[in-house]
């Protein structure tokens, strides 16, 4: 149950527990289909933001490995780790198209060794 704020097209873009004089005066019950749909949209936005952050957090690792290869020296990651990293990054990119999206318990899981890496 919430007071809602709508944009100029009538779409909900804000929820409030209390009435907000002048901009959130319309009350919707918790089982209102429009409110349920809004909750799903917000969850998808949140999960995409999580995905973007998770992807950005490992780009440096991929770039470092490629730079080390290009320089012809030894690499910090093994070939197997690099392959796992690329697969994880692809899983992150594919996450919004998966059937389980946006359920957080089905997020792609990073290989455990990634947590041990430091830029």
N, C-alpha and C positions, 0 to 999 in steps of 0.2 A: 504494500500500500504506500503510494507516494504521490507527492505533488510533482507535476511535470512541467518542464519548460520546453517550449516548442520553437523551432526556427520559422522563418518567413514562409516556408512551404508546408508547415504543419507537422513536421517530423520532430519527434522527441529528441532532445539532446542534453537534457539535464534532469536529474532526479533529486528530490529534497524530502526529508522527513517532515519538515514543517512548511507551512504556506509561506511563500515569498511574495510579499505585496508588490504587485505591478508586473511580475514576470513569471511566477510559478504558482498560479492560483487554481489550476485544474487538478482534481484528485482522480487517480485511477486505482482500482483495487488490484491486489497482487495477482489475481487470476485473469486480469484483462489481457487479451491476446496481443494488443499493441505493446503493453508493458513487457510481456514475456519475450516478444520479438526483439525489443530494445535491449533486454538483458543479454540475449544471444549475440547481438551485434557488438555490444560492448566487450563480451568475452572474446570474440574473434579479434577485435582491435587489441586487446590486452595480449593475446597469444601471439599475434604478429609482432608486437613490440618486443616480447620475450625472444622470439625467433631472431629478430634483427639484432638484438643485443648479443645473443649467443653466437651468431655468425660473425659479428664484428670482433668478438673477443678472441677468435682463432685465426683471423685473416693474417695477422702478423706471423703466426707459426708457419702457415703455408708459404708466405712470402719469403721468410728467412730460409726455409728449406730450398726453395727455388733459387734464391740468390746464392746459397752455398753450392748448389749444383752447377750454376752458371760460372762460378769462379773456379770450378774444378777441384775444390778442396773436399775435405770430409764433411759429412752432414751430421747435424745434431740428432735428427730423426733417422730411424732405420727405414728401409724401403717399405716394410710392413706397416710401420707407424704412419708413414706418409699416406699410404693407401687408405688406412683407417680414417685418417683426418679428412681426406677428400670424400670418402663415403659419408662421414658424419656431416660435412658441410652440405653435401647434396641432399641428405635427409632433412636438414634444416630448411633448405630451399623448397623441398617438396611438401613440407609439413602442412601448409595451408590447403593443399589440394587433397590431403589424405581423408579417408572416410571418418577417422576418429577426431579430426580437427573440429572444434577447438578444445577438446578434453585434455587438460594438462597432464593427466596420468599417462597419456600416450605420446608425450613429447619425445623427440629424438634424444637419445642418451649419449653423452660424450664418452669416448674411451677414457678409462680411469687415468691413464698416464698423462693426459692433457693437463690435469690439475697440477702436475709436478713441473710443468714448463713455465719459464719466466722470460719475458721480453728482454 
